[in-house]
Amino acid sequence: MKTLLRNGRIIDPANGRDEVADLFIVDGRIAEKSEIRNPKSEIEKIDATGLIVSPGLIDIHVHFREPGAGWKETIESGARAAAAGGFTTVLCMPNTSPVADSPSTIAWIKDRAAEVARVRVLPAGAISKNLAGEELAPIGSLAQAGVVAITDDGHCVQNNELMRRAVEYARMVGVPVLDHCQDYNLVGNGLVHEGYWSTLLGLPGWPAVGEEAIVARNVLLAEFCDHRIHCQHISAAGSVRLLREARARGVKISGEVCPHHIALTDESIQNFDTDFKMNPPLRTERDIAALLEGIADGTLEILASDHAPHAKFEKEVEFDRAPFGIVGLETELGLFIDLLVHRHRTIGLHRLIEMLTVNPARLLGLEAGHLSLGAAADVTLIDPGLEWTVDASSFLSASRNTPFDGWKLKGRAVRTLVGGETVWQL
């Protein structure tokens, strides 16, 4: 099995590489040119002229709903959607049914992924049993079972002592803690950002301080426990400021940004369209400006989707009864390239690829996110100038809940290879 990717712009931030060159793949691994030059072997030649040749993209925040809610998404359908978005590795959140809080559930997820997924599907384990925030999950056993991170995503541990112990156990077993930052007392029954539009529409407000308070808590615990805590789906300006100040002191704290939090504001909810209902909620132009600044100066170092599929019948209800969340894997890269590179010019392609490859790989301790010799040939081909229109009806995900249907974007993945094998092509 030999593949030659010809004349592409190879961007490999992990190795400081940005050049037009050929990439050689032999038996599913990145190889030297000499290894592919055998006149007796057949070589698959792929013309990458005008394309970015990137390490396979990594999304550390997806919900595949299996086990327990296959009508929303399965591991198989979620993996197809990931491949179509250019992602070769994804990290699944543990809010399944049963919750991924035991080695047996982790084993089932890994076995199922090995059987049906064409991309690399990694499991995250729960911080607390049943995501209830009352008793620690068996973190050591989960690590032995193969989780690469722990999180209660979808929920947030409110007990600071319990969270401290979770961080200490995570440090002992060598996995990062990922946290959904939401103070239940401050947020209450909030549905949308607390501000002008929540007041005008009569919807319960979700104040930014409800996120910022937990980010501050996590900064303190990361510093006290000397271990990495990663704040998921940052949406508020105050959160960016807290992370910036902590990171300047060397605290092991990080944050991620999702495309909807820089593409949309809370003004979008004025028609009560439940595809704009998400947690944390869409916020203001001021918050978007702070997120963009945080991306530009390196405060926020990872991009992710928070891919949260829901069936149509679940979203077609009153706004207050609809679940939070949108699908994102198939629009994520296009939105980030369009918004961050073309529209706002916040960062360049090299930095964007860094935030989608080596940075998430480093957080999770993965041997991935680079094109070093001998590395697994997980590769994404990207056309940064390709103009296309989002068509939710053509999604490979099992769900269609997106606010971006009909959006015109510039830039997308055109081919995805896992272990040297093409798993999706436009």
N, C-alpha and C positions, 0 to 999 in steps of 0.2 A: 504494500500500500504506500504509494508515493504521490505526493501532490506538490505542484509548483504554483505559487501565487506570484504572478509576474507584474513587475512595474507598478506596485502600489506604494502609497506613502505610508511607510511603517511608523506608527507612533507607539512607542513602548516606554512610558514614563518611568517604569521601574528600573530600566537600564539607561535612561537618559537618551533615548534614541528617537530621532525624528528625521527620516530620510526616505527618498524614493529608492526602493531596492526590491529584490526578489526575496520571498520567504519559502523555505524548503521544509517539507513535512515528510517524515519517513516513519511508517508504522505508528502513526498517531502522536508523534513527538516532533518538536522543532529540531531540525537537523542542519548539519553543514552542507554546503553545496556539493562537496565531494561524495557525500553519501547517496546523493540522488542520481549521480552520473553513472548509470549502469545501462549500457545499450540494450541489454536483454530484458530490462524491466519496463513495464508500462507506467507512464507518468500522466496523472491527471493535471492538465494545465488550466489554470484559472486566470483570466486577464483581469487584473486589478487596476488597470490604468484609470487615473482620476478618482480612485477610491482610497479611503483610509483603511489600512490594515491594522487592526487594534487587537490587543489581548481580549479574549472573551469577556464580555461585560458581566458584572456581578451585581445583583440586587439583594440587599440584606434585609428586605422588609416586604414579604409577600404572604398572603393568606390563600392557601390552597383548599381549605375547608374539609379535607379528607384526613381522617375518618369523620363521618357523622353528618355531613351536609353536602353530599355529592351533587345535589340539584343546583348548587351555586357554582361549584368548581370541584374538579377532581385533580389528583396529582397529575394524571395524564393530560387533561385539558389545560391545566395551568402551565405544565411544561411546554406544551405546544405554543401557548401564548408567549411564554418567555423566549422561546427560540425565535418567534416572529418579531419580537422586540429587539433581538440582538443579544440576548442574555444567555450565557452558557452555564452560570451558577446562580442559584437562588437560595435564600434562607427562609424556611417556612416558620411562621409564627405558631405558637402552641395552643391557640384558642380553638381547638377542634373538639369533637365529642366522641370518645372521651378526651379530656384535656391531655396534652402531651406532658404529663407530670410523672410518668413511670417508665422504667426501662422497656417494658413490654410494648407500650404504645410507640416509643421511639423505634424499636425493632420493627414494628409493623410498617411504620412510615418509610424506613430505609429499605425494607424488602419490597414494598410496593413501588417505590421510586426506581429501584433497580430493575423491576419488571416492566414498567410502562413508560418511564420518563426518558426523553431523548436529551435532556440537559441534566446537569448535576444538581440534585435536590438535597439540600442539607436541612436537618431538623434543629430547631431551637427548643430547649426545654423550658418548662415553667419555673418561675421563682417560687411560687407558693402552690400548695395543693389545691387543685380545682380552680386556680386563679382567684381564690377567695381572700388572699392577703392575710390569712390568719395563722397558717402553719407552713413552715418551709417544705418545699418538695425535696426529695432525696437527691440533692445536687451532685454529690459524689457519684452516686449510681447512674445518674443521667449522663454525667461526663464519661463514665466508663462505657455507657451504651452508645456514645457517639455524638452527643450534642456539641455544637461549636459555640454556643452562647446560651444564656438564660434570660428570659423576659416574661413578664405577665401581659404583654401587649394586648390592647383592648381593655385592660384593667391597669390599675396602678396601686402598688403597695402603699398603703397610708401609714402603716405602723413603722416609724423610723428605726426602732430597735430591730424589728424583723428585717428591714432592708439592710441595716448594718451587717447583721449576721449573714445575709445572703451574699453580700459583697465579699465578706471575709472567706466564706466557703468557696466562692467563685475564684478568689485569688489562690486558694490552696490547690484547686484542680486545674487552674490555668485557662479559664474561659471568661470572656467579658460579660458584663451585665448591661443589657439593653433595657431602657425604661420609657414607658408611655407616661409622659409628665402631665398629670391631672390631679389637682387637689380637689377631692370630692366636696369638701365643705365650702370651698370658694366657688366651685362651678355649680353646685346644686343640680337643678334639673335643666341647666342651660342647653340650648339647642344650636344657637348661632352666636357669632361674636357679639359681645355686649357693646352696643354703640348706637349710632343713628338708626340703622336699619332694623335692629332688634326692637327698638322703641317704636318706630313707625309701624312695623308689622305686628306688634304685640306678641313677639316670640320671646321666650325666656333666654336671657343673655348668658353667654359663656365667656367670662372676662379673661383678658390676657394674663392677669395675675394668677389665675388658676393653673396656668402652665409654668409661669415664672417661679412660683413658690417651690414647685417640685424640682425645677432645674437648680435652684439655689440649694435645696436639700441635697441633691446629687453632687453638686460641687463640693459641699462640706464632707460628704461621705467618701467621695473619691480621694480627697486630700487626706482625710483621717485614716482611711484603710489602705491608702497607697495602691489603688487598683483602678482599672479602667472602667468607667461608666459611660455609656453612649446614650445620649438623649435622642429619642426617635421623633420624627416628623415635627421639627421645630417650626413654629408659626409666628412667634411674637418678637417684637423688637427688643423687649426687655430680656428675653432669653438669650438673644445674640450678645447683648452687652455683658451679661453674667458669664457666658462661656468665654468671651474674649478676655475678660479680666482674669478669669481663673487660668486659662491656658497660658497667659503671659507670666503667671507665677509657676508654671510647670505642672499644674494639676492634670492628672490623667482623665480628662473629660473631653468628650467630643459630641458633635451633633450632626444631624442629617437634614436635608431639605427635600421635600416632595414637589413635583412640578405644579400641582394645583395651587400650592401656597404662594407661588410666584406668578402664576398665570391669571388668577382670579381674585376678586375682592368680595367682601360681604354684600356688595350691591347686587351681586348675581342672584341672591336669594329672594329678590323682590317679587318673583312670580311663583314662589312656593314650590319650585321644581326640586324634587327630592334628590336628583342627581347632583345637586350642589350642597347636599348635606353631608358633612364629614367631621371627623373628630381627630385632631383639633379643628375648629371651624375656619372657614375663609375669613381673613381679617382685612386690614385697611391698606391703602397705598403706602402709608408710613411704615407699616410692618414689612411690606414687600421691599421697600427701599433698604430697610435694615437687613433683610435676608440677603439681598443682592450684595450689599456691602460686606456682609459676613462671608459670602462665597468668594468675593474678590480678594479679601485680605487673608483668607485661609482659616478664619475662625470656624467656619462650617466646611468640613473636608470630605463629606460623603453625600452622594445623591442617591435617592431611593424612590420607590413608587408608592409604598403602602397599598399594593394591589389588593383590593377588598371587594371581591365579587358578591353580588346579590341578585337573586332571580327577579324577573320583571314584576311578578305579582307582589313581591315584598316591598318594592319601591313605589308601586302604584297605590299608595294609601295617603292618609293625611300626613302633613309634614312632621308632626310631633310623633307619629307612630312608625315612621319609616326608619330603617336601620341607617347608621352612619356608614359612609364609605363609597368608593368608586373603583372600577377596574383601572389599571394603569400600565401594565407591562408593555402593551402594544403601542402606546402613545408616548411613553416616558422619554425615550431617547429623542424622538422628533421634537417634543416640547422643549427639552433642555437645549438642544442645538439651536432651535428657532429663537428661544427666549434669551439664552445666556450668550450665545455666540453671534447670532445675526442681529437680533433686535436690540437688546440692551448693551451688547458688546462688553459684558461683564468679565468674561474670561475667554481664552482661546481654546481651540480644539485639544491641544496637548493637556491643558489643565482639566478640561471636562473629562477626558478619557482617564486621567489620573484619579478623579473622584468616582469613577465607575469601575475601576479595576484594582490598582495596587493599594489604594487607601482602604476600601472595604476588605480586601484580602489580608492586609496587615492587621486590621482590627480583629478579625476572626482567626488569625493565625493560620491562614490557608496557604498551601503551596500552589498559588494561582495568581492571575492578574498580571502576568508578564510573558514575554516571548524569548526567554533565555534558552540557550541550547539544552536539549534534553527535557524541557518542560512539556507537559501535555499540550497538544496542539489545539487548544481552545481559542478560536479566532473569530472576530467579528469584522465583516467588511461593511463599511459605512460610506454612503454617498452624502456628503455634507451639503451639497447644493441641490439635491433632488427635491422638487416641489411636489407635494401630494396632499390629498384631502382625506381626513379621517372618516372612515365609513364603519360605524359600529356593527352594521349587519354582516360585515366580512370578518369580524374578530374570530380568532381561534379559541379564545376563552369561552367558557360555557355561559358567561353572563355578558350583559351589554350596558351596564350602568355606568355611563360616562357623560360628563358635561361637555366633552370636546367633539362630539359627533358633528361633522360638517366643517370643522376647523381646517384651514389651509396652513400647512406647515412646510418648513424648508429643512431637509435633512432627515435621513432615516437609515436604518440597517437594511442591507440588500442581500446579505448571505450570512449564515451562522454555521460555524463548524465546531463540533465537539469531538475531541480526540482525533482530529483530522478528517472526520466524516461530516459531510454537509447534512445538517438536520433541518435546515429551512433555507429557502431561497425565494426572493421576490419574483 
